């Protein structure tokens, strides 16, 4: 095998992973990591053409690592869309073992200027889409666990702003805090079934959803506050994701795994 080599416990051979928000900068990198570890990986995004482009780009490395990639389109804020997505994935692969909820949207609107349209849009993408995805995929995962004892891993993408208040991202922070709380509740509820639920907590990563927030002065302040002296890069999430998704993390649930270069550990 010419692809990346992992300790056996980090491998995902024979497993099916679904990455909701898999067409974004971070989501596509996470999908590539899962596929490179051997998983049949489903890249989910709103735009089918974009999804096909991402799947095609990831395919060579996925095949080298023993996995595969294909794209599905879905509006993650739509319950009916998510329900249909579950059916299509099961028709194509027969199972789901890893669910990553990574869709996101952000805004730097000052709090008193946030209108209902923006508030509802960000909450729909950053919070409600995650809850609905956990419900729709969770119905299948819970039924399977009760019938066969097979567990699964759900990884919800949170944010350092969901743990510590940061300026300029009020709605995003509020919604991500809810994702952290939801994940802890699901870990408690589904742990006895072997369904692990964890939060992957990126720090500052210049992805599409937050480039408008990272103005030059804010970027300089963030880097100065980060002990490792730089922004995160998409590949920096790969190891943490594989830990949570694979048997390497089989006793990890209800955790918040922070990947932020030390930002959260540094006092002002």
C-alpha positions in Angstrom: 0.0 0.0 0.0 1.5 3.3 -1.1 -0.8 5.6 0.8 -0.4 7.0 4.4 0.4 4.4 7.0 -1.4 4.4 10.4 -1.2 2.3 13.5 -3.8 -0.5 13.0 -6.1 1.0 15.6 -6.4 4.2 13.5 -7.5 2.3 10.4 -11.1 2.4 9.1 -11.1 -0.4 6.7 -14.5 -1.8 5.9 -16.2 1.2 7.5 -18.4 3.9 5.9 -17.9 7.5 6.9 -20.3 10.4 6.0 -18.9 14.0 6.1 -21.7 16.6 6.1 -20.1 19.8 5.0 -17.5 17.8 3.2 -17.1 20.2 0.3 -15.6 23.0 2.4 -12.0 23.7 3.1 -11.9 21.8 6.4 -14.6 19.3 5.5 -12.9 18.1 2.4 -9.6 17.7 4.2 -11.3 15.6 6.9 -13.0 13.5 4.2 -9.6 12.9 2.7 -8.2 11.8 6.0 -11.0 9.3 6.6 -10.7 7.9 3.1 -6.9 7.7 3.4 -7.4 5.5 6.5 -9.5 3.0 4.5 -13.1 4.3 4.9 -15.6 4.4 2.1 -16.3 8.1 2.5 -19.3 10.1 1.4 -18.7 13.8 0.8 -21.9 15.7 1.4 -22.5 19.3 0.3 -25.3 21.5 -1.0 -23.7 21.9 -4.4 -23.5 18.6 -6.3 -21.0 19.9 -8.9 -18.7 21.1 -6.1 -19.1 17.7 -4.4 -18.1 15.8 -7.5 -15.0 18.0 -7.9 -13.9 17.4 -4.3 -14.5 13.6 -4.7 -12.5 13.5 -7.8 -9.6 15.4 -6.2 -9.6 13.1 -3.2 -10.0 9.9 -5.1 -6.3 9.1 -5.9 -5.1 9.4 -2.3 -8.2 7.6 -1.1 -7.5 4.6 -3.3 -3.8 4.6 -2.3 -4.9 4.5 1.4 -7.4 1.7 0.7 -10.6 3.8 0.9 -12.9 5.5 -1.6 -14.8 8.7 -2.0 -18.1 9.6 -3.6 -20.3 12.7 -3.4 -23.9 13.2 -2.4 -25.8 16.5 -2.4 -28.0 17.6 0.5 -29.1 20.8 2.2 -28.0 20.0 5.7 -30.6 22.3 7.2 -33.5 20.3 5.7 -34.8 17.4 7.7 -36.3 15.7 4.7 -33.1 16.2 2.8 -31.1 14.5 5.6 -33.6 11.7 5.8 -33.3 11.1 2.1 -29.5 11.2 2.4 -29.5 8.5 5.0 -31.4 6.3 2.7 -29.1 6.9 -0.3 -26.0 6.2 1.7 -27.5 3.0 3.0 -28.6 2.0 -0.5 -25.0 2.6 -1.8 -23.0 1.2 1.1 -25.3 -0.8 3.4 -24.0 0.8 6.6 -22.8 4.0 8.3 -20.1 3.8 11.0 -18.7 7.4 11.2 -20.7 10.6 11.0 -18.9 14.0 10.8 -21.1 17.1 11.1 -18.9 19.9 9.7 -21.2 22.3 7.9 -20.8 25.9 9.1 -21.5 29.6 8.4 -20.2 32.7 10.1 -20.7 36.4 10.3 -19.0 39.4 12.0 -22.1 41.5 12.4 -22.2 43.5 15.7 -24.6 42.0 18.1 -27.2 44.8 18.2 -27.2 44.8 14.4 -27.9 41.1 13.9 -31.3 40.8 12.2 -33.7 37.9 12.3 -32.7 36.6 8.8 -29.0 36.4 9.7 -29.7 35.0 13.1 -32.0 32.3 11.8 -29.7 31.4 8.9 -26.6 30.9 11.1 -28.5 29.0 13.8 -30.0 26.8 11.1 -26.6 25.9 9.7 -24.4 25.8 12.8 -26.8 24.3 15.3 -30.0 22.9 13.9 -28.4 21.1 11.0 -26.2 19.3 13.4 -29.1 18.3 15.7 -31.2 17.1 12.7 -28.3 15.1 11.2 -27.7 13.4 14.6 -31.4 12.6 14.8 -31.7 11.2 11.2 -28.5 9.2 11.2 -29.0 8.4 14.9 -32.2 6.6 14.2 -30.3 4.1 12.1 -27.3 3.9 14.4 -29.4 3.3 17.5 -31.6 0.7 15.8 -28.5 -1.1 14.5 -26.8 -1.0 17.9 -29.8 -2.4 19.6 -30.1 -5.2 17.1 -26.5 -6.2 16.6 -24.4 -4.4 19.2 -22.4 -2.5 16.6 -21.2 0.9 17.8 -20.4 4.0 15.8 -18.7 7.4 16.1 -20.3 10.8 15.7 -17.9 13.7 15.5 -19.5 17.1 15.6 -17.3 20.1 14.6 -17.4 22.7 17.3 -15.3 25.8 17.9 -13.1 27.4 20.5 -15.7 30.2 20.4 -18.2 27.7 21.7 -16.1 27.3 24.8 -14.7 30.8 25.4 -16.4 34.1 24.3 -14.7 35.7 21.3 -15.7 39.1 19.9 -17.4 39.6 16.5 -18.9 36.1 16.1 -21.9 36.2 18.4 -24.4 34.0 16.6 -21.8 31.5 15.5 -20.5 31.2 19.1 -23.9 30.8 20.5 -24.8 28.1 18.0 -21.5 26.2 18.5 -21.9 26.3 22.2 -25.2 24.5 21.7 -23.4 21.9 19.6 -21.0 21.2 22.4 -23.8 20.7 24.8 -25.8 18.5 22.4 -22.8 16.3 21.9 -22.3 15.8 25.6 -25.9 14.9 26.0 -25.8 12.4 23.2 -22.6 10.8 24.6 -24.5 10.2 27.8 -27.6 8.9 26.1 -26.0 6.6 23.5 -22.8 5.6 25.3 -24.4 2.4 26.6 -25.1 1.4 23.0 -21.5 1.9 22.0 -22.2 5.0 19.9 -19.5 7.5 20.8 -20.2 11.3 20.4 -17.4 13.8 20.6 -16.6 17.4 19.6 -13.7 18.2 17.4 -12.8 21.8 18.4 -10.8 23.8 15.8 -9.1 27.0 16.7 -8.5 29.6 14.1 -8.4 28.1 10.6 -8.8 30.5 7.6 -11.6 28.5 6.0 -14.2 30.0 3.7 -16.8 30.6 6.4 -14.6 32.8 8.5 -12.3 34.7 6.1 -14.5 37.8 6.4 -14.1 37.7 10.2 -10.3 37.5 10.1 -9.5 41.1 9.3 -5.7 41.9 9.2 -5.7 43.4 12.7 -7.7 40.4 14.1 -5.4 37.9 12.3 -2.3 39.5 13.8 -3.9 39.4 17.3 -4.8 35.8 16.9 -1.4 34.7 15.8 0.2 36.7 18.6 -2.0 35.0 21.1 -1.3 31.5 19.7 1.8 29.8 21.2 2.6 28.0 18.0 2.6 31.3 16.2 0.4 30.5 13.2 -3.1 29.7 12.0 -4.3 26.1 11.8 -4.0 24.3 8.5 -6.6 21.8 7.3 -4.3 18.8 7.7 -3.8 19.7 11.4 -7.2 18.2 12.1 -6.6 14.8 10.5 -4.9 13.1 13.4 -7.5 14.3 16.0 -10.3 13.3 13.7 -9.0 9.8 13.2 -8.5 9.3 16.9 -12.2 10.1 17.5 -13.5 8.2 14.5 -11.5 5.0 14.9 -10.9 2.2 17.4 -7.9 4.2 18.7 -10.5 6.3 20.5 -12.8 3.5 21.5 -13.1 4.7 25.1 -13.4 8.4 24.2 -16.9 9.9 24.3 -18.3 13.2 25.5 -14.9 14.8 24.9 -14.0 18.1 23.4 -10.7 17.6 21.5 -9.2 21.1 21.0 -6.9 21.7 18.0 -5.9 25.3 18.3 -2.1 25.6 18.6 -2.4 26.5 22.3 -4.8 29.5 21.8 -7.2 28.4 24.5 -4.4 27.7 27.0 -3.1 31.3 26.8 -4.3 34.0 29.1 -4.4 37.6 27.8 
